[in-house]
Amino acid sequence: MSFEGLEVGYDIPAKPGMAVSDIATPALVIDLDALEANLRKMGAMAAGMGVALRPHGKMHKSADVARLQHDIGGASGICCQKVSEAEAFIRAGITDVLVTNQVRGAKVDRLARLPLLGAKVGVCVDDLASVAELAEAAARHGTELRVLVEIECGGGRCGVVDPADVVTIAKAVIDAPGLTFDGIQAYHGSLQHVQTYADRLKGFEAQIATVQAAIKALTEAGIACPTVTGAGSGSFEFEGRSGIYTELQCGSYAFMDVDYGRIEAEGGGRLDGDWRNALFVAATIISKTRPGLAVGDAGLKAMTTESGLPTVFGRSDVHAAGVSDEHSNLSDPTDSLKIGDRLRLIPGHCDPTCNLHDWYVAIRGDTVEALWPVTARGKSF
């Protein structure tokens, strides 16, 4: 991508080759060394457990990150949450996408057209009417969609509750033209954020019982279940070692954020001890008018705080005390910060933070190596 004619600080936050200290802030920054280490580690772990890796693209919304997940992290494809998101990835060259959500109404037609762009496309269903809508649209466009029945396994959102209904919907998919039954979607979202390891394990034990009941019902009906997919960065080792799941959908492992970082890892410690922080919001100190307080230029328009305040990377002497639209208040008890100082803030929640930015500034050491568009930014429909 050429950045000729684009002005740093107006059109874009940085250009490849410039010093990290010259990035226009606030900016969304990726430490490539940390990112690549995380991707290789997860790829090796998934391979060691004998399961496929299909990272969730809704986390980063970046075709460039998705390509790295494939090229160096062993990913077989990606997940998306919305049709427009899937289309953005496919148009950027990602050719195996699973929409891990229900797609209804007018959006079904758009979904059924996506294979015409040269991609393998999957989607989840949790009722019979959805199967009929998908089949009609696939037939209209002469395309094929792979379909997974989503089961409710503890998250309290979408998903079939009764194993008998899993069988009924699977049979409808098998009988429908243009659709292929590919298995079960079994993702327990809230389990990812249960802080203690023991409580997460207990939650998983209830989850896997639900998954086993659905598979048993399918087996007794003579229906093969090629794929059992789910898992996230807080629970993937449970699913990966279960002997039942065939595919992992982890997302946040690639970047790591404050919320995931404080979760207890297996054997003690925290997840941010197992995984490196790779995503930051770069900020500059712009005000220092009274003792104990410094003000940075990264506020709620640069990062979200629904999962907690950011932390300051590499610093134990200063911490975030509050965030407003355009500012971050930093507690600075020793008055170590001065105007112009740069900080890297670790966001509380990476997914919605990434969706606030147009660009990732990819750095290696003290140098900007690349500038990547947030490919599917705003693609929430």
C-alpha positions in Angstrom: 0.0 0.0 0.0 1.4 3.4 -1.0 1.1 6.3 1.5 2.5 8.9 -0.8 0.8 12.2 -0.5 -0.7 11.2 2.9 0.2 13.4 5.8 1.1 12.0 9.2 -1.1 13.5 11.9 -3.8 14.4 9.5 -4.5 11.5 7.1 -2.7 8.7 8.9 -1.0 8.2 12.3 2.4 7.1 10.9 4.3 5.9 7.9 6.6 2.8 7.6 10.2 3.6 8.4 9.6 6.4 10.8 10.5 6.3 14.5 8.0 5.1 17.0 8.5 8.4 18.9 7.0 10.2 15.8 3.7 8.4 15.7 0.8 10.8 15.9 -1.2 10.0 19.0 -3.6 8.6 20.1 -2.9 5.6 17.8 -3.5 1.9 17.9 -0.1 0.2 18.0 0.8 -3.4 17.5 4.1 -4.8 18.8 5.0 -7.2 16.0 7.5 -9.3 18.0 4.8 -9.9 20.7 2.1 -10.5 18.2 4.1 -13.1 16.3 5.2 -14.8 19.5 1.5 -15.2 20.5 0.4 -16.5 17.1 3.2 -19.1 17.0 2.4 -20.2 20.5 -1.3 -20.7 19.9 -0.6 -22.5 16.6 1.7 -24.9 18.3 -0.7 -25.5 21.2 -3.6 -26.2 18.9 -1.5 -28.6 16.8 -0.3 -30.3 20.0 -3.9 -30.9 21.1 -4.8 -32.2 17.6 -7.4 -29.5 16.9 -7.9 -26.9 14.2 -7.5 -23.2 14.9 -10.1 -20.7 13.6 -9.4 -17.4 15.3 -12.2 -14.9 15.7 -11.7 -12.0 13.3 -14.2 -9.8 15.2 -11.5 -9.2 17.7 -9.0 -7.4 15.4 -11.1 -6.8 12.2 -7.9 -6.9 10.2 -7.1 -8.9 7.1 -3.4 -8.4 7.7 -3.6 -9.9 11.2 -5.8 -12.7 9.8 -3.1 -13.5 7.2 -0.5 -13.7 9.9 -2.7 -16.0 11.9 -2.8 -18.3 8.9 0.8 -17.9 7.7 2.7 -18.2 11.0 0.0 -19.3 13.4 -1.4 -22.3 11.6 -5.0 -21.0 11.4 -7.3 -22.8 9.0 -9.7 -19.9 8.6 -11.4 -17.2 10.6 -14.6 -16.5 12.4 -16.7 -13.4 11.9 -19.8 -12.2 13.7 -21.6 -10.2 11.0 -22.2 -10.5 7.3 -20.6 -7.2 6.4 -17.6 -8.2 8.5 -17.3 -11.4 6.6 -17.6 -9.7 3.3 -14.8 -7.2 4.2 -12.5 -10.1 5.0 -13.4 -12.1 1.9 -12.9 -9.1 -0.4 -9.4 -8.7 1.3 -8.5 -12.2 0.3 -9.5 -14.4 3.3 -11.1 -17.4 1.8 -12.5 -19.5 4.7 -15.0 -17.7 6.9 -17.5 -18.9 9.5 -20.2 -16.5 10.7 -20.6 -17.6 14.3 -24.0 -15.9 14.6 -27.6 -16.1 13.4 -28.2 -14.4 10.1 -31.8 -13.4 9.5 -34.0 -11.4 7.1 -32.5 -9.4 4.2 -28.9 -10.2 5.4 -29.4 -13.8 4.4 -29.3 -12.9 0.7 -26.0 -11.1 1.2 -24.6 -14.0 3.0 -25.6 -16.5 0.3 -23.8 -14.3 -2.3 -20.4 -14.4 -0.5 -19.3 -17.8 -2.0 -19.5 -16.1 -5.4 -16.4 -14.1 -4.2 -14.4 -17.4 -4.1 -14.7 -18.2 -0.4 -15.9 -21.1 1.7 -18.7 -19.7 3.9 -20.3 -21.1 7.0 -23.1 -19.9 9.3 -24.9 -20.9 12.5 -28.6 -21.6 12.9 -30.8 -22.3 16.0 -34.3 -22.7 14.5 -36.0 -24.3 11.5 -37.1 -21.1 9.9 -33.5 -20.0 9.6 -32.7 -23.2 7.6 -35.5 -22.4 5.1 -34.3 -18.9 4.6 -30.7 -20.0 4.0 -31.7 -22.7 1.6 -33.9 -20.4 -0.5 -31.1 -17.8 -0.8 -28.4 -20.4 -1.6 -30.6 -21.9 -4.3 -31.3 -18.4 -5.7 -27.6 -17.7 -6.1 -26.5 -21.2 -6.9 -24.1 -21.3 -3.9 -23.3 -23.7 -1.1 -23.3 -22.8 2.6 -22.0 -25.0 5.4 -24.3 -24.8 8.4 -23.7 -25.5 12.1 -26.4 -25.9 14.7 -25.6 -23.6 17.6 -26.3 -25.0 21.0 -26.8 -23.0 24.2 -24.1 -24.3 26.4 -24.0 -21.7 29.2 -23.6 -18.3 27.7 -27.3 -17.5 27.9 -27.5 -16.0 24.4 -28.4 -17.8 21.1 -28.5 -21.5 20.7 -30.7 -24.6 20.8 -31.5 -25.9 24.3 -33.1 -29.4 23.6 -30.8 -32.0 22.0 -33.9 -33.3 20.1 -34.2 -29.9 18.4 -30.5 -30.2 17.4 -31.4 -33.3 15.5 -34.5 -31.8 13.9 -32.6 -28.8 12.7 -29.7 -30.9 11.5 -32.0 -33.1 9.5 -33.6 -30.0 7.9 -30.2 -28.8 6.9 -29.2 -32.2 5.4 -32.5 -32.2 3.4 -32.1 -28.6 2.2 -30.6 -27.8 -1.3 -27.5 -25.6 -1.1 -26.8 -26.4 2.5 -24.3 -28.8 4.1 -24.6 -29.8 7.7 -21.1 -29.3 9.2 -21.6 -29.8 13.0 -22.2 -27.9 16.2 -21.3 -24.4 17.3 -20.7 -24.6 21.1 -19.2 -21.4 22.4 -19.6 -20.3 26.0 -18.7 -16.6 25.9 -19.1 -15.6 29.5 -16.9 -18.5 30.7 -13.9 -16.8 29.1 -14.0 -14.1 31.8 -14.5 -16.2 34.9 -11.4 -15.1 36.9 -10.4 -18.2 38.8 -9.2 -21.3 37.1 -11.2 -23.6 39.3 -14.5 -21.8 38.6 -13.8 -21.8 34.8 -13.2 -25.6 35.0 -16.4 -26.1 36.8 -18.3 -24.1 34.2 -16.6 -26.1 31.4 -17.7 -29.4 32.9 -21.3 -28.2 32.7 -20.7 -27.0 29.1 -19.1 -30.2 27.9 -22.0 -32.3 29.3 -24.4 -30.2 27.1 -22.2 -30.7 24.1 -22.0 -34.4 24.7 -25.8 -34.7 24.9 -26.2 -33.0 21.6 -23.6 -35.2 19.9 -25.3 -38.3 21.5 -28.6 -37.3 20.0 -27.1 -36.8 16.6 -25.3 -40.1 16.7 -28.4 -42.0 17.7 -30.2 -40.4 14.8 -27.4 -41.6 12.4 -26.1 -38.1 11.8 -22.3 -37.5 11.7 -21.0 -34.4 13.4 -17.8 -33.4 11.6 -17.1 -30.2 13.5 -17.5 -29.2 17.1 -16.3 -25.6 17.3 -16.0 -23.0 20.0 -13.7 -22.0 22.8 -12.0 -18.7 23.6 -8.8 -17.4 25.1 -9.9 -18.1 28.6 -11.0 -21.7 28.1 -9.4 -23.1 25.0 -7.2 -25.6 26.8 -10.4 -27.3 28.2 -12.0 -27.6 24.8 -8.7 -28.5 23.1 -8.0 -31.4 25.4 -11.6 -32.6 25.6 -11.3 -35.1 22.8 -14.7 -33.7 21.6 -14.0 -30.3 20.2 -12.4 -30.3 16.8 -11.8 -26.5 16.4 -10.9 -23.5 18.6 -12.2 -20.0 18.0 -9.8 -18.0 20.3 -9.4 -14.3 19.5 -7.9 -12.2 22.2 -4.8 -14.3 22.7 -3.2 -12.5 19.8 -3.3 -9.1 21.5 -4.1 -9.7 25.2 -5.9 -6.9 27.1 -6.4 -5.9 30.7 -9.6 -8.0 31.2 -8.1 -11.2 29.9 -4.7 -10.5 31.4 -6.0 -10.7 35.0 -7.6 -14.1 34.5 -5.9 -16.9 36.5 -4.0 -19.3 34.3 -3.7 -23.0 34.8 -1.1 -23.7 37.5 -1.4 -20.2 38.9 -0.3 -16.8 37.6 -2.2 -14.7 35.1 -2.9 -15.0 31.4 -0.8 -11.9 30.8 2.0 -14.0 32.1 1.4 -16.7 29.5 0.7 -14.3 26.6 2.4 -11.1 25.7 0.7 -7.8 25.5 0.8 -6.9 21.8 -1.8 -4.2 21.5 -1.5 -0.7 22.8 -3.1 2.7 22.5 -0.1 5.1 22.2 -0.7 8.4 24.1 1.1 11.6 24.8 1.0 13.7 27.9 -0.5 17.0 27.0 -1.2 18.6 30.4 0.6 18.7 33.8 -0.8 21.6 35.9 -1.0 20.2 39.4 0.9 17.7 41.6 0.1 14.0 41.3 -1.9 14.3 38.0 -0.9 14.1 34.3 -3.3 14.2 31.4 -2.9 12.2 28.2 -4.5 12.6 24.8 -6.2 9.2 24.6 -9.7 9.1 25.8 -12.9 7.1 25.2 -12.8 7.9 21.5 -9.5 5.9 21.4 -10.3 3.0 23.7 -13.3 1.6 25.6 -13.5 1.1 29.3 -16.6 -1.2 29.8 -14.1 -3.9 31.0 -12.1 -1.6 33.1 -9.6 1.2 32.8 -6.4 0.8 30.8 -3.1 0.0 32.5 0.2 1.7 31.6 2.6 -0.7 30.0 6.0 -1.1 31.6 5.3 1.4 34.4 4.4 0.7 38.0 4.7 4.3 39.2 1.7 5.7 37.2 -1.7 4.4 36.6 -5.0 5.4 34.9 -7.3 7.1 37.3 -10.1 8.0 34.8 -11.0 8.4 31.1 -13.2 10.9 29.4 -14.0 11.6 25.8 -10.6 13.0 24.7 -8.5 12.6 27.8 -7.0 10.0 30.2 -6.2 11.2 33.7 -3.1 9.5 35.1 -2.2 9.3 38.7 1.4 10.4 38.9 2.3 10.5 42.6 6.0 11.1 42.1 5.4 13.7 39.3 7.6 11.7 37.0 5.7 12.6 33.8 6.2 15.7 31.8 4.6 17.3 28.7 5.4 15.3 25.6 6.1 12.0 27.4 4.8 9.0 25.5 3.0 6.1 27.1 1.6 2.8 25.9 -1.8 2.1 27.4 -3.1 -1.5 27.5 -6.9 -1.3 26.8 -9.4 -3.0 29.1 -11.1 -4.7 26.1 -9.3 -5.1 22.8 -12.3 -5.9 20.5 -14.3 -2.6 20.7 -11.1 -0.6 21.0 -9.9 -1.9 17.7 -13.2 -0.9 16.1 -12.6 2.7 17.1 -9.6 3.1 14.8 -8.9 3.3 11.1 -5.3 2.1 11.3 -3.0 -0.2 13.1 0.6 1.1 13.5 2.7 -2.1 13.4 6.1 -1.6 15.1 9.2 -3.6 15.6 11.6 -2.2 18.2 11.8 1.5 17.8 10.7 1.6 14.1 7.3 1.6 12.4 7.3 -1.4 10.1 3.8 -1.2 8.6 0.5 0.6 8.6 -2.5 -1.7 8.3 -6.1 -0.7 7.8 -8.7 -2.0 10.3 -10.3 -3.8 7.4 -13.8 -4.4 8.9 -14.0 -1.3 11.1 -17.7 -0.4 11.6 -18.9 -3.5 9.8 -21.5 -4.3 12.4 -24.5 -5.0 10.2 
